């Protein structure tokens, strides 16, 4: 009979469901940190071990310790003893060997468990060096390392891939015994065990007797384990799918990797006894090993690097000296030690308050370390951001120049950053110029020791959308089907299948009725949340007071950078200094703009002292003209800015905080209050000074703190604890805080209990969505700076902005188009005028940068420009080839320069130059060779100097305009000489509902009609062996990806000809980063009048409506027969109109030729065409992927109203 009994084992509370039996401890377990192999989530593993009455459990992931601390904390919290280990790879040779195919040569498995603190430290060493020194296909240690770092470790001989088992499998029993003795000699006889496993595999059944014989011959103990890769037997098939995801295989593949049985799960003691009943001592050995393992991870120590202060000073004194010097400069205080007025006293009081907290909490050294590298960056001219995150609330940080956000000016709170009542390490996130961020990291490495600095690992997990596509591929479900299912998952942060079923009726219905979805979900729910891959944090840096390998395991990133094996949260918990060194492209743009303004206009811009009331800046924002403005791009943001009517920096701060998923419901209320449509009210008059800036709406976390402080007497630190509690919504904590708040309101201000309760509830609601004002202020300042530069120094700002996207032709094209819309001319590239990057020419033009030409690159561009600046303009192609380094400026570069028009100022015939590239390079090489041998003649030199096209042979024929334009587009990303669509501009304006560049402003699933050229059409074969296509639609103002599913492709495939002008009718898809169009119909542009013209109206002045003219009208109409009806209006001088209805046979093809003839005869304004506002020419059933949507099934026209009949 089974019953539950609580008892204590190894000091940990656990449960024994089999009172008559001993427990069992699993010592060989692979969690989700054995990437795409282990399917055990750590929380579930600990819970399962507790249910089975296991007193302890181990973690032994493949070759890494990624999950060790996560596992340790979870196990301790769950009353289970954590045993920290790793299944390492040990090479029989040297870890430094890089010979042969290591995937096929032996790298044996070996399980190592940390018995004590020394063992944990040595395990960290071994696993780190396996990655840093021994990585070759996999992280490897060797016997040399094991001998050096064996102390405190217990070894198990591992699975069939262990050295002992491998030698037995190779019929080398003597070798197996020798190997076991070697391990025992290294680790100690009492510390090495022969591992027995039985998963029902024939090889294990054959080798287990031999393993027992090895144990007997060597006198070593045997231990029974199960190679746990998933928790339940029922998960075996899902684990099989996981292996397919790892190996890019399909379940239907015959020769794929598979485990061979369904026994690799967390078995109970009784299940283990069923296979090892003949050796119970091997089962009991698991308990003995668990009893010997005792590791305590210390989270109380701080390992921050020490900053070396000048001689004779204490760190506190030096920080104080720097802070006082800073406020002297920032606030113009002559003598900060002796403030002279209330303003100065307020500043110094706040400064001393912060300095006291910094000292009390032990973070003086932290502030000095951060000041040090930020100071280095500023000294070296490396742009530093104004500040992000809660660090903007620190006056000390502002005084030290760590941030450029004045916390007094913006009402920011220090305790939001460093709370003395809930001490946790402060965290400065600092933005640096993207191009020079590496210099700051290098400085930190040099200053504090390379071995003390590393970057930080991240883990990508298997989320619902990813799993649907991955599992679908494994199951041979066609990709379009998987995409359709994935698109029913809501776009929400931290979305799960459970949450998707709750939030999305469309997904819920699909999961219930779609057989493909049901098959996917059978496996996907088991695999959800497991880790897919390890990566490197984009900005995270960790610095320690000692070599990091003494504290955390290390590995290498893809670029050979040293990275921690623990993630950012854990390295912080272990007491290391972690910081975000963020590379921000916008800082590079701002810095380059300032330099260009200085060179182009002779004006020095001081970003720290920009006027915050600049009218042109607010006018630009008011128009929503924010392409290229930090944080304010995108249709939704532009709309919000226009609605709010930004006229002060506080509005920008609010916009950054408002435009997020949480507080979106406050947008309309904020706009209504700001614009006076709704009165501003306050729940209590004492809240007015706090909420006046945001029109009575509690928007910021700091406002929650201030309200609690003013109304209920909370300290700002205690108010921060309240804010955090409200965000986490823990009922018992909330009840306690509610009582404290209500009592405080009554005691301080005699606020009635009911009113205080109501205010508390409202605060709690806002606290859920409140935003960090310090962060918002820092970003708003950066947004203002970019808007200011765009509004006042447009040509310089747009030059820098385009240059920032070198290599990204699509983004360059967007910014070039924006510059042109601003009235700035884009001058073509020119080898004698262009620089490496885009630069202004005067104040109304930008010269295309040579590095912006495809296949040229910055190295070749630098060579070309520096040679020109040294020795004067190039005189021709041969002269050019003589003067530049042909290793950098090779044939491909030269052809690209010619095709892009960079030689046009020397010879406008691109075809002729292109044809002569080989000859010019050969001739130049000969001249250079002859110069070196002093054999150059006068005529050679003259020829080289002339070097123009007249010395080159003529090509077969010149390039047609279409070829010239297509080459420009290919190499520049934009058309310079013209646009192939320009001749169709009138037709486009008349028949498209939205230009290409405006599709991104339309809502998801809106129907629209867009015109452009077919570019890069690509056919794809679906799993059902049908054909679909993807192409780029090139418009006058940008490009857009169009997807053509099989049913549409079958009907319109003939339209998908490269460079063909077409009109695409379809649905906007905003699921991915860039908007796309799902095609429903594709028509040739010249078919547009026939498909979409509803009526042609001809307006004739009555005084000119002679019989001859009406006869001419009849001739024109008869000459263009078609299906569109015609109406004729006589227009009288008084404005009155009379309709003449022609015979119903008067129907025309309302094409370009008809319009041209009518306009020639009756004037440009005489012809009006009514165009259908229906998106498609035909009726369509809803596509499956958009079923359930009924709010967007309408044509949407962007920028123009639907045509009306006069």
Steps between C-alpha positions, in 0.01 A plus 500: 500500500636842404478799724681830535741556784715806557853441624845664501787378286838679468337792678240550222127446546363248256234234467513120476210351310640152554562485874622143477762594239817704503505811287706524181697799369543572129862595437493523119244760389484724195288813539390744233851649522624194304386703201248326272576168674380525859125546533482545880398846615674563830187592696322189372803283575514615863124455541517149351789404729302623800192303394707185478644555849852555374716687752736633234549522126796591278547719195752363248450688176719434198830688517362810674379638833245743355224394737697426819394803708143503369479132594664560840254775597193313376598174673573674830167682481326168429656319797723285278877477540669627181798303369696707253678313225576483132536228239830615353674391183852366561737445210755219521762729350564867572225757519719716275492247214307607193552197279250305296124499539437519875136416436609148411814462715464412868404771748373291784223597740577533871256605774656728764315598818610772743538347847592827674595863443840405359334257265256769383792739434691229314195405296469866396868496400474179299182596315634850427834374365316240293333790317787749501794268424355167392207584273513305175151407380418467873653624828770251609719447801794259511666292767752775570222739601318232697816422697551871570141570613374167637471591867148493642351320199319168477512330159260255337608301195197632304290340228590281204718788379711496814857378457455180703181396315645598161805279552279210612283550190822474295575164673794657688431385856859559612489854364173561685651383828807719441278802424299445820820479700629822342187691600515350849865603529417857396180548701570257787367145528212612719408773250456302178202275430418263217165615361232245411208596274220299347259670261404176332779536243663175384849650530443593864373154583812355335744736677353523853645159611839610364474833687427313822805286429715814457370625835589166661849489348582857602327495835286799396136548596223488243212749495174466309375801310244583237613734222210740561409720202128547569279465804221262401500195279220664302743778399723264300336586167523876569869451582539323167356809331745716699791295363364557148493876564863479616620297202275669238343162429141385450321220682461326166879490445622142532863564591457777754634514856269325748533360852367151436256470791252694715686437828705821534270651761499573875426152631384417852699279737268210423547547125877505548476185714311330219815513284768494770338263749809282493726779634315711759836626624537692169168673570602577860827646374298789356397591857856475629630727223218748561583500870863585421414791270458822691547829313391841627491785249565834669277784383605742777842603370562797272777461244506851348835615361690748718551851364843643577453848651775766505749472786392634834127476428234255606251387232219690673705821503589468135138436398392801702769717337385397151132552589552850641707598198220374278221699666720809486504466121147368441315742728738796489557487879812698583573327832306172542636459853325825597174538304379859488125479430204263515565360152859417584405359839242270337763367257761439770248344739399248231865436413598427862191281543604284203865486605395377845283222353776398259743470792251319728418241234866444408487617139761780506741282304227414247434867420874563459545204263209615282620863508845379395401336172239764413765768568738311271239496223429872528875581509549299181207666326291185502133605509317393816122495533316730742398200710249220500334309781458614859857636518365828362350561846843547657635850552843351577496322162400828332776690681758236403397511134379139504161633387386823341151495651444769765297316768393825666378653173289192422392401851682165507554291813831354614335222703355359179863427407657414837257422780655492849196309627536220245866489411580342168789592270428810291516450128617769258409422138720723288470573129817554298554587137453171319813545290726555804339294777778244462760759608328539837482124553870472411582773752314313774692181414833680515414683822360210701669202335383297200446193715266708722269611217259303282188540297180333611316202357135497399270211415242491224199290588241306306199731499158413358549648153847348463379161619206492262735552205776270632273214602297543182817461291596185693151357434512587126217753535529760219656833603203712383276293731742550790517873426122521498477329840788707644330823398203418722730529805467856640800733480551538875812498717561169681213336315439132580268241345278521808477877474444484123207260549357746752561819299444391140164351394656441158781287642261322736277405210799391288635284784161332536413444134818495291656150488844639409488735799394216730795288382742786562358578844539136608876558506533878525343532846761258641787692337376854569751719683800272449816675385582496131844658493754702696592848382676808626326793666512795262628734769562313826848520650608348833803616699644336813762569761680175410523271196143410414587131463526493879134600531306394190547252213605658172464419131566666165258684276487460124759775461727329755401751771515365853144474638359384830302176505257656748253758378482866600267454795713227655837674460346796681373275781851356538630848581667592172473847350275473195430785265341561165744660255244572233600598149250758376507594133321827569794626707726439201254697283485788748879517533551490124238771452674730749829448311338566162336821629838619628664430163213617280382807693774578751253461787585317824199321649500431875250218544494547877374855457245474221201733540213278617237737355616505138203584278618328179551179701146501638361592158676197352360278775154649460499402133596145595809546283693247709664261253850456641413655837596279795208307653241699304488314168208287387146583396345447843753721675469772234122497543534530878739794470261684269207436733680611813645813345850489649614841623731420794754238601259362761268392219781303340578332833133406530482369141793264556324368812155479340585325176526148643255209513407551870398866517351519149157532659615829655592657166157636414445633852838675497429658160151609610635665816797659327281648226232622745225266383483336844546690827810421708404362841690377805391246761643726770628855483837388643548295184477806272871601513601140433259430210461846346776429247304200367155662519389303806595161354738284702744399230837451667626267770654802671152653534386190692791555739427872538128450567575239768759734648279812508164344590598213729841601632698221336871566462599500133678168560194344663286641219723317250437176693126577477529558124675168449240319713219651294670388179529140626146497645575270794175496702652474849751779433233719339270460801776609734597797283136605460464518876823702533390739224150557640631558853767739370242702304280527809784592734666762278207660320181361661400346168191279553557127478272449199675778306845364592389151391382638167829685443696187593305293246562758230871513579517120489338501156740759364801331664435197281575703186709785640820579314838601634508877447880511525522268200231688312673833566834371370342372182290815456815713518660286231181524292503878540866524397437306179185700423688825566780405262256388231297820533794743509782326314309276264764444233766403753266281702365314198857448371598337829174304515545345156867429576399313814332237281788430261459142390124502552373618163132471596540729801726738306227529238242594766719780638600623153131520411435692822780745418354557154156565649666762721620680184858375523663397171692173496802545273632189325825333604808646336859381541612864490236643736375226732646418838491164673170577673209724399587868548316827449579727206378837612174499695265350242682196359665176613772327304469122479782329691725253319464245782127501431558336161445127506822293480720804571522506878671740737853367443494562124320832549766615749772415248330692218427812705835522679691469172286775342554731798877442486561527126202673344200397288505190284532575128360180360459130558859408417630777723268376773624142465862617509451684828292267717596171663361230271482257794234718660353656186466186289305428185172447689538836675584677174201351319274603788632858491434521127152343523408739782600803291804598708706557181229703322685829554790357294301301247121478496497188281479233772478212255826608335683527834356174631612323185853644543562410868733205422694703244536801733624283786747319275628822352535658842690197629741531206557870562564443870741217416684716247524790743669274749751398234536862376391403146194726480493725191361846475203366303427233762486764771280725289270210422475404861429854603234537237367158566162607372250306298655614171783251550262210559334288229130559437254239632261310268212735596413748781285393794127568464341717768345195666843337538653819641220534753504133605878517559455812712235329705715191540809690614352801681173366631324797334459644153708811433446580131126449514252231590356238264162555660506875437328456163213324679469754783158633393361150462631404845355806667163429347466126565701406808338546840834538679853565376753235597663722762171546686400136535683483833256758637197280431356266763569129500276312253373817334418457131674733258619539141863586427691561178865445413758294316547126547851447638680177591207261449580166665303180458466264796374142508272423793485164681189420300711546185310812397670819387488832679715812462653791684611823334595854584261770380705810415303823527594862444555544874629165623469124472274237650510121519200325344404138567303315233341180629444205263136574409583859405828403332321252275279778369750787476840335442526660155512846662814425704755616244804690632461880464136465388270779631209344690213584733476265799178461697543337838509496878755675719702261716673668796591179686870534421740789551436652154148528361413265215212454260314172447390514136142424395522635146788619282421706190721659239499873560360564153203276593413726794257725311311202362479338845435795730367799303125526574417801287667763279360853522587762241437863605461737203446875535160571347639787294736254326248219448466538126366225278849447361647456849230257604565305182870494585406368845296224333802406284735480800255285696438272202876462453547361854228241548471327835270430796505830695193726459542864402308807620526848349449822697446843350644760737348851489685817607284535811622157615181318412546154346272313261532125455485353150444127516642332188373177357584194714725380221736786589743293702874543496833359612593772750871457437782750470449548128132594536579751774782650292274547197217652704734735688662616174160585359316634806769597752680331793216562747227379270535129569398335829513128567304345787709214641356209698568515872469121515849358541463208262340467161343167605323380812712282726423264787696562820839332500535249781787678665282805551179328603318661787614851411215733420637840591744543213323347202481827322701690251732746666637797316806669649565866433219554243124488520303265271427659163158660466293567194462865419 
